[in-house]
């Protein structure tokens, strides 16, 4: 499992090089958390954004996140 730990550390370093900030309401944040939590929050994911039932964007993300002021989930 050491390779997995090395890969995880590399992903974290790479992610720091390209920060993206998205402003949402508290309700939107809770909805996003609920969607993410319905799967495995530690696994990588593909996020699809919809506007009025139309898919408008996708992004792949590593399975790593912060919740509030706590560390990794």
N, C-alpha and C positions, 0 to 999 in steps of 0.2 A: 504494500500500500504506500510505500515511500514515494513511488513515482506519482501517485495521486496527490500527495502532499506537495511535492515539487511543482506539479502542474497548477495546483491551487494557488500557491505562492506567486507563480509567474503571472497568472491571470490577474491577481490583485495588483501587482506592479503595473501591468499593462493598463488596467482600468484607471489607475491614478493619472495616467498620461492623457486621458480624454474624458474629463468630467462633463456630465450633462445634468443640468438642473431643470426640473419641471415643476411649475407651481400649480398646485391643485387645492381644492377645498378639503376640509376635514372629511366630509362625506365621500368625496371622490377617493381620497386616500384609503379610507376604510373599505370601500368597494374594491379597490385594487388589491389590498391586502387579502381580502376574503377570496378573490379570484385566485391569487397566487397560492394561498394556503389550501385551496381545494386540491392542489397537486402536491408535489414534493418541493418545498421552498428551498431545499439545498441543491436541487438539480437544475441544470441549464434549461432555458425555456425560450420559446419563440413567442413574442408578444405581437398581436395584431390589433391595430387601432381601427375603430369604426366611427364613421360620421354618418348619422341617419341610415343605419343598416348597410352602409357601403364600406368595404375594406379599403382604407386609404394609405396604410403604412404598416410595415412589419419590422421588427428588430429582434435579433438573437441576443440573449444575455446569459452571462455565466450565472450559475446558481449560488449567489452570494449576495447578502443584503444586510442592511442595518434596519432595526426597528427602534425608533426613538433614539435615545442616547445609549442604547445597549450595543454590544458587539454582535457578531455574526450569528445568523440563524441558519 
